[in-house]
Amino acid sequence: MTLEDLGYNTLLEDYRKNHQLDAFAVGRVITAHKDRYIVRNETNEYDSELIGNLRFTAETRADFPAVGDWVAISEYDEGKALIHAIYPRHSMITRQAAGRSTEVQIIASNIDYGLIVQAVDRDFNLNRLERYLTICHAAKVTPIIVLSKTDLIEAAELETLQLEIANRIGKVKVICVSNQAEGGYDLLGKEMQPGKTYCLLGSSGVGKSTLLNHLSGNEHMETGAISDSVKKGKHTTSHRELVVLDNGSMLIDNPGMREVGIADTSGGLETTFEEITQLALECRFSDCTHLNELGCAVLAALDNGELDRSVFNNYHKMLREKMHFESSVEEKRKKDKNFGKMIKEVKSARKKNKY
């Protein structure tokens, strides 16, 4: 295996040379456990940790390595390494960190495709699909919807769900898989390209680990029979892990996410709700909120039935989350700036009094 097989490219190599990282080996983070990381390169896998300077200068979670990151490492013992630097990320799938209104949690980095998995029996939810689509679009990651456990419903019901997705979401590719009948995995496998990185996204128990096991041909993640009470797998992923598949593509498994808070500042919401974005161009006012303004093209489309009300409601719900996140971040920046100014003034006053 070469670094290129893991996704390494000329842009990363140029960065390595331009930032004097030639003395270090290059590797990709395939597993992250709190402050410990497994880093893989063309020769080995290393149990790795950050050097002190990298750890103590980190200001947010985004400053720490994530699964999918490229890092500069040095081996200090057999199978052990230190991480000296994190290479620039070409994409990051993120969400608002649970319980932290101003912090972003990186789900995975350097992703090309997001596989949004929903089980068709109890997990299927169009609002949640739009939420996952938004975090993919914000990261400039191509989404693919995977409907799992299709053996648990009738063919007519599955066809109805596919039609609902087509009518509401449109152009996103949809692939159906059956865990019991093993259907659809060949089609999904053909979609996955060598050298590209795919990230599994979805709630707990929707079949992400089972999907990984089918695609890899190995029991990478422990799974169990479906619980009769909750209709979910009894064993679920507890950590993120990047797995290299036999066809040369890479797949990152993720723990199920109960919350997918929107931390979007880069147009993901506008891409997901393209219909509303296009309608908004016809509003009388450029700063129209699409709530009660006269001349609002979005509200007009809602009144005449051109725009689905459930789409409109979900858009506004996520828009409020986005605006709250952005305002919280801005407020924190102001507080940090004022605090820094106060510290400087105190130091200056002490210096004057000293003399």
N, C-alpha and C positions, 0 to 999 in steps of 0.2 A: 504494500500500500504506500502511496505517495501523499504528500501534503495536498497536492492538487485533487486527489481522490476525496479528501475531506472538505474540499471547497476553497482551498488556498488559491490566490490569483495574483496577477501582476500588481494590482493596486496595493495589496497588502505587502508585497515584497518591496515596492517603492517606498512605502511608509517605513518599513524596517530599515532600509538603507538611509533614508533621509533623517531619521531620528536616532541614529547611532545605536541600533539594537542588534547589529550584526554579531555581537559577541554572545548573544543568547540564542537558544534553540526556540523554535516556534511550535506551538501546540494548540489544540482546540479543546475547550472545556466541554466534557461530555456528561459530567455529573457535578452537582453542587449540593453540599450538606453544610449549612450554616457557614462556618469559616474554613471548611475543607473542600477541596476540589479535586476531581479526577481529570487530568489533562492527557490527551492522546495526540501522538504525532506519528510519523512514518515508522518509528522503531519501537515505541513502547507506550505504556500507560503509567502516569506518575501520580502518586498521592501528593497533592500540592497545597501550599498555603501562601498567603501574601507576605511580601517583605513589610517590615514595620512602617516604612515611609508611605507606602501605598495604602496601608490600613489606616494610619492616623490622619492622613490628609483627605480621606474620603468624607464628603459632606452629606451625601444622600445614598440611598440604596443603589442608584444608577452608577455610582463610582466603584462598585464591587463587581467582580466577574459574574456573568450569568451563563447558563447553559447555551452553547452556541458561539460563545466569544472566542476570539483568537487572542492568545497571550504570549508574552516573552517569558521564557523559563530558563532556569539553570538547575541542573541536577546536583544535589549536595550529598546524596547517599543513594544506594541502590533502590530504584523505584520511587524515590522521593525528590521533590523539586520545589523551588521557590518561584513565585510569580512576580516579575519585576514591572510589567506594564500590560495594559489592555489595549489592543489594537482598535482603531475606529470601527464602529458598527455600521453596516450598510442598511440595516433595518432592526427595529426593536418592537416586539409585540408587548404592549404594556397595559396596565389597568391601574386605577386608583388603589393604593394600598389600603387594605381593610382597616378601618378605624383611624386612618391618618388622612385628613382632608387635604393636605398639601403635598403628599408624597406619592411618587409613582413607583409601582413594583414592576420590574422587568420579568415577564413570563419566559421569554427566550429571545435570543438575538441572532442576527445574520440569517434570517428566515426568508425563504423564497415563496412558500405556499403555506396557507393555514387550512388544515383539515378540520372543519367544524362538524363535530359528531353529535347527532341527536338520535336518541332511541325513539322509534315511532309509536311505542305503546303508551308510555306515560310522560316522557320527557319532551315530546314535540311541542314547540312553542314558537310562533312566528316572531313575537316581540323579542325573545331571547336570541333568535337567529340574527335579527337586525342589530342587536347589541354586539354579537361576535363579529358580524360583518364590519361594523364601525371600527372596532379595534384593529381589524386586519387592514382596512382602507387607510386608517390613520398611520399605520406602519408601512404603507405601500407594499403590502403583502397580498398576493393573489389568493382569494378564498375559494375553497371547494367544499360544498356541503355533502356530508356523508350521512345517509339515513341508515341506522343500524337496527338490528333485531327485527327485520322485516318479516321474518317467519312467524311473528307473534300476532300479526293482523292479516285480514283477508286482502286479496289482490285489489279488489275494488276500493277498499279503504286506503291502501297505499297509493293508488292512482289519484284519489281525491287529495291526499296530502301533497303529492307532486304538483298537482294543478294549483293548489293554494300557493305554493312556493313560486311557481311560474307567474301567477297573476300579481303577486305582491312584490316579489324580489327581482324576478326577471332573468337577467343574463348569466347568473352564477351557475356553474356546472354542478349537477346533482348526481351522486352515485349511491345506489342502494346496495347494502350488504346484509346477508343473513348468516348469523353466527352458527346456527344449527345446520342449515343446508349448505353452508360455505359458499353461498352464491355472491357474486359481485366482486370478490377479492381479486380475481384475474383482471377485471376491468380497471379497478383502482390501481393495481400494480403496474399496468401499462401506462397509467397517467404519470407515474413517478419517474423522474428523469435522473440519470446518473449525475453525481456532483451537485445536485440541488438538495436543499434542506426543507423538510416539511415539519410542521408543528401541529400536534393533535390538540384540539380545543374542545371543551365541552364539560358538562356537569359530571358529578361523580356517578359511576355505575352505568354509563351509557354504552360501554363496550369499547373504550379506547384501548385498554390493555389487550383485550382479545383481538382487536384489529391489528395491533402491533405484532402479536404472536403469530397471527395468520400470515402477515406480510413477510415476517422474518423467517418463518419456518422453525422458530425456537420458542421455548417458554421464557422469554425475557422478563415478563411480568406475571406474577401469580394471579390467577383468576379462579372464580368458583361458579357454582351453579347459581341461577337466578333465584333470589329470595321470593317466596310466594307472597309475602306480606307487602313488600315495597316494589317488587318487580325490578330490582336492581342487582347487579353482581355483588356477591358477598365480599370479594376481595378487590380493593382498588389501589391505584398507584399512590405512594406516599412521598415520592420525590421525582424531580425532573431528570430525564436521562436521554442522551442522544445515542441512537443505535444506527450503525452502518448496515444497510440491507445488502443482500446478495447482488442486486442489480446495480449497486453503486450509489443509490440515493440514500439520504439520511433522514431519519424520523425521530422527532423529539416527543416523548410521552410526558404528560403533565398530570398532576393531581387534579381531581375535579374541582371546579370553581363554583362556589355557592353565590359569590358576588362578582359581578363584572362591572365595577365602577368606571365611568367614563372619565378619562383624563386626556381628552383629545384636544390638541391645539393646532392640528395640521390638516384640517379639512376632511377627516374621515367621515364625520356626520353628514357633510354635504354630499359626499360620494354615495353613501348608503341610501340617502333620501334624495336621489337625483331628481325625481319627479317634483318634489317640493322646491328644490334648488332652482329648477328651470322655471317653475311658476312664479317664484319670487322675483325673477327678473322683470316681470310684468306688473309688479306692485307699483302703486302711485308714489310711495315713499321708499327711498333707498334703505332706510333704517327700519323698515316695517317689521313688527314683531309677530305678525300673522295671528293676532289675538282679537283685536276689535277695531282696527283701523279701516277707515273708508278707502275704497280703491284697492283693497288687498286681493290680489289674484288668487292667493292660496285659499282664503276664506270663500271666495266665489266658487272655486273648484269644489270645495267641500259642500257648499250649499246645493250645487247642481248635480252632485253625485259623481263628478269626475275624479275626485280624490277620496280614497277610503278613510273613514273617520278613525279607524284603529291605527292606520299608518300615521295620521296626523297627531293622534294622542301620544303614540310612542315616540315620535320625533320630538314633540315638546317636552316629554319627560326627560329624554336624554339631553336635549338642549339645555334644560335647567341644570342638570348635573354638570354639564360641561362649563356653563357660565359660573356655577358655584365653585367648581374646582379652580377655574382661572382667577376668579376674584380672591379666593383664599390664598392662592400662590402669590398674587400681587400684594395682598395685605401682609403676608409673611415677609416678602422682600422689603417692604417699607419698614416693618418693625426691625428687621435685621440691620437695615441701613441706618435707622435712627439709633439703634443700640451701639453700632460701630462708631457713629459720630459721638455719642455720649462717652464712650471709652476713650476716644482720642482727646476729648475736652478735659476729662478727668486727669489723664496722663500729662496733658499740657499744663494744667493748673498745678499739679504736684511739682512739675519741673520748675515752674516759676517760683513757687513757695520755697523750694529747696535753695534757690539762690537769693 
